[in-house]
């Protein structure tokens, strides 16, 4: 069995760490915060998770909220025409319900479980010197969280990173439950072309059930108005104004006014979608392997981040368990390519949603309005973006796909 160190106690790092303990490995996790500090802090993500990733948690016995959290069994999409009217709207059922557990709830529980299983938790801010020491004492070091110098160890892959700047200004908000959604709980994506998006779904936070939403603002557009926001109350007020102005159908669910779950229930930022090379080379020449957002960072618009982290952790876990040799750079690159075979579809899926929609994509989404089976396929694409390849991602394949469906319906 191997001695493995993981930097980062998040979705990917802890998933991998717990899986490795089940495999008999000796595992140390470095976290810059204790479980209590995470619980007492601010929200870190929206973490909408779907069937495949949830099943991986179930395999490890860490699906502690499967029967005690709000779930959503459908997905919907509304796209406007740029002038306030609807261009299209579809809704489809998910084969397996999704769920979102506030990481302030989830990660402390996983950290405690990791220690009960025999893992070692160290609380410190890791730097390059820390990584050098870890590589001397362990067979493999995985970096599942890292900014600054650690993040710079992994070089951007321009062939897989079409964007060089943030495509959205992001505002994440946790609010007390709004009025029930007509048709039942769902992940709902609302798009105002050229202006931005409103994405919402139910979740579980520190005080219980909640609604989670992200407002995605096109930089320089009318919703890009966050520079003077300083307090959670300011954040909430701007969010409500934008919701009522640009997404009035969703605003109908506001019962009087929005109310934050807690003062830590807000987060703002910008993300440049980026794919990096998987191997980080230290000054000594020794190597570390990246995982999750460290290597594949997506905008949250399609809710792929936590799912990608779990799926990546599973692929790494299986590869480590099957490997008997050195964890060298060649092995690291091979394992990442195995993960990329899946992750590339999630990246393409997200990046297409961020840019001007291709004509074939709009045709598919418009067809889903009246084609229940296609709406079902699109709803389940959140769970597995690869399931709608190649026809969602390629114009010629889309033409053939839609023509075949038209013939079958005739």
HELIX and SHEET records of a PDB file:
HELIX    1   1 UNK A   11  UNK A   22  1                                  12    
HELIX    2   2 UNK A   35  UNK A   39  1                                   5    
HELIX    3   3 UNK A   51  UNK A   59  1                                   9    
HELIX    4   4 UNK A  103  UNK A  116  1                                  14    
HELIX    5   5 UNK A  128  UNK A  137  1                                  10    
HELIX    6   6 UNK A  148  UNK A  151  1                                   4    
HELIX    7   7 UNK A  158  UNK A  160  5                                   3    
HELIX    8   8 UNK A  232  UNK A  246  1                                  15    
HELIX    9   9 UNK A  248  UNK A  251  1                                   4    
HELIX   10  10 UNK A  292  UNK A  294  5                                   3    
HELIX   11  11 UNK A  300  UNK A  302  5                                   3    
HELIX   12  12 UNK A  305  UNK A  322  1                                  18    
HELIX   13  13 UNK A  329  UNK A  354  1                                  26    
HELIX   14  14 UNK A  359  UNK A  368  1                                  10    
HELIX   15  15 UNK A  372  UNK A  380  1                                   9    
HELIX   16  16 UNK A  385  UNK A  388  5                                   4    
HELIX   17  17 UNK A  395  UNK A  409  1                                  15    
SHEET    1   A 6 UNK A 120  UNK A 123  0                                        
SHEET    2   A 6 UNK A  26  UNK A  31  1                                        
SHEET    3   A 6 UNK A   3  UNK A   7  1                                        
SHEET    4   A 6 UNK A 140  UNK A 143  1                                        
SHEET    5   A 6 UNK A 287  UNK A 290  1                                        
SHEET    6   A 6 UNK A 279  UNK A 281 -1                                        
SHEET    1   B 7 UNK A  86  UNK A  98  0                                        
SHEET    2   B 7 UNK A  72  UNK A  80 -1                                        
SHEET    3   B 7 UNK A 187  UNK A 192  1                                        
SHEET    4   B 7 UNK A 196  UNK A 205 -1                                        
SHEET    5   B 7 UNK A 208  UNK A 217 -1                                        
SHEET    6   B 7 UNK A 169  UNK A 176 -1                                        
SHEET    7   B 7 UNK A 266  UNK A 270 -1                                        
SHEET    1   C 2 UNK A 274  UNK A 275  0                                        
SHEET    2   C 2 UNK A 296  UNK A 297 -1                                        
END                                                                             
